[in-house]
């Protein structure tokens, strides 16, 4: 760091002395780099350079902070812009998703034609020999199908390792026309115990969601373009819910991050169509409901992919401006129900957003305050609600620099996971078109960087609410940006119910691990609403204590409060800080998603939060139950 600072100082000195020759060389180098910028959605390396300050010694001063410079790299292609090999502009979601069809069958499912046929079974459909441990077919339905397929199902079981448990899969067997099955491959996937096959689970993913994820992985691994999923089980109490969960999981299960690789991934999913094959009878008592469920599945998948695309993008691509462009993309996709405003620094200064702008001050990237408003068709809304997402597109920690093992600074691109989930939820809501509620999606986007002009430990900032905060840790910046965003949701949008989502604290990861989000709220009804939404989405949230006495840790001698307390109960004190910016009459809940936003083992974003936030928002317009 010392070496880099010395180099920067030397460059500045040369600029002041009017070292035109060196500056011209840098300009030529940057001009070449500019020509290689990848598409409109990647931030340019520099704005077009004017000759005024580079033409001759003493002609003009070096550019001020805030002007576009060549100091940070952007994504480049391996070919010059306009060349045949240049990459296409980055998109905010996949251009297409596999088509999902729902079809009935009577007895001849072996006639299904395609690449991979998967039969969903329960543990009770199989039997395990007590002595040998060999698993064989038990149900008459499977035995009949096995006979019609020249023993293909038996062959899959004979290879071992499968007993019908939820999300498990047998070996995939290649079959031919001689077997009596028209599919190229066949496999079995488990739903778990028959008594627990339901769309509603007490915790985590449902059997249908687990089925879809496993099936998608099988299809990806065997390069299947066409997939058939057969549900032999009788219809559950919520057939449309089951189909929706299965379909969305299939659509999402083949994801991998390849947009920033120079070569096309050889392992990428090639799935084009999915046929969900059902027994006749109860499944088709409401065909319109099944169609609606498939449409919702596509919406959830698209919104979750928006979230994943944003979180996976490196910080030289996913800047505050990139987040704003994504919001514009969503508004343009649903112009009848969405309107957007993106506020710049001057507009935020006019509203006295000192907490948010204090964090943004050290970055060359301009802050972008994003406000998407969803209004139901017809304009009838009986409630105004808001979803607020933390939007730190990169978090260096500021002067409290993230350093050393475990700091995770190299992964701080995901510190905008709350913003990504918020925009993903907006994408889902736009497609679902829920009635009854005006929904505001709000992101205060910026970077937390280090510079002489930036935030210092010990500074006192004043927020839009008028409350003052002593900054005793610049690495607790997210709560500062959220404070002004929460004020905006209440004072400018009139929201009476708010949920915020943020990768807020490492303490929450220590408490709950990598798979579970922490839910903080003083309101039992707010907690119940978020828990219900998370259960429907198949995402894990756990309500945490909201111990008001811990606020003593945040008391300041010189301001209304400090932004951090001690290490003990760090996720609780962070939530208590946010509560200071929420009116008593406003129902509010905070989701700390620092753990589940990223799959550490796979090295991939999960898309966590988008589905839960969309479920919560969509439910807000429903009539209150009596």
Number of C-alpha atoms within 10 A of each C-alpha: 6 7 8 9 10 11 12 13 12 12 15 14 12 14 21 14 11 21 17 18 13 13 18 15 11 12 18 11 12 21 17 11 20 21 16 23 26 24 19 12 21 21 23 25 23 20 14 13 14 8 12 11 18 22 15 15 15 15 13 15 13 15 11 9 14 12 13 18 17 19 11 12 16 21 19 22 21 13 15 18 18 12 11 8 12 18 21 13 12 16 17 23 21 11 7 8 15 18 15 21 15 18 12 17 16 10 12 10 20 16 12 18 15 19 20 28 29 25 21 24 27 24 18 16 21 17 16 14 9 8 6 7 10 16 20 21 17 14 14 10 13 18 17 12 20 20 14 17 21 16 16 24 25 18 18 21 23 15 14 14 14 21 25 24 17 25 21 18 26 22 19 21 19 16 19 15 10 9 17 18 25 21 23 16 21 23 23 26 28 25 27 23 16 15 8 14 20 18 24 20 14 11 13 19 23 27 26 30 27 24 28 25 20 22 32 23 17 23 25 19 14 15 17 21 17 20 28 26 24 23 19 17 16 14 19 14 14 14 21 23 23 23 26 25 27 26 34 26 25 30 27 24 22 21 18 16 15 13 15 15 9 12 8 10 12 7 13 15 21 16 21 15 18 22 20 19 22 23 19 16 12 14 20 18 11 11 13 10 17 21 17 16 22 23 18 21 26 25 22 32 28 26 31 28 26 28 32 29 23 32 29 24 21 19 25 19 23 25 29 26 23 23 28 26 17 23 30 19 16 25 22 14 14 16 12 14 20 22 18 20 15 19 16 13 17 11 13 19 14 10 14 17 25 26 27 30 26 24 29 26 25 22 19 19 22 21 28 25 25 28 24 24 19 28 23 20 14 9 13 13 15 13 16 22 25 29 31 29 31 30 34 32 31 26 30 22 21 23 18 15 16 17 11 8 7 8 14 13 18 13 16 21 25 29 26 36 36 33 34 36 35 36 33 36 30 30 30 29 26 24 19 18 15 23 19 21 23 26 29 27 25 29 33 34 31 32 30 27 23 21 15 9 11 18 25 19 14 14 14 20 21 19 23 23 20 13 16 20 26 22 25 19 21 28 23 21 26 30 23 26 28 27 24 25 30 30 20 22 24 20 12 9 18 17 23 16 21 24 24 25 30 29 28 28 21 16 19 24 21 11 16 17 15 17 19 22 30 25 26 27 21 17 13 11 13 21 20 12 16 23 20 18 22 25 21 22 25 23 22 21 27 17 17 17 14 17 14 13 9 18 19 11 18 21 17 16 9 12 16 17 22 22 26 25 22 10 10 11 16 20 26 24 25 25 24 22 22 20 20 15 20 18 13 9 8 15 20 26 26 27 26 30 29 27 25 26 30 23 15 12 6 9 12 16 24 24 28 29 31 34 29 26 29 28 24 22 29 22 18 21 21 14 9 7 4 3
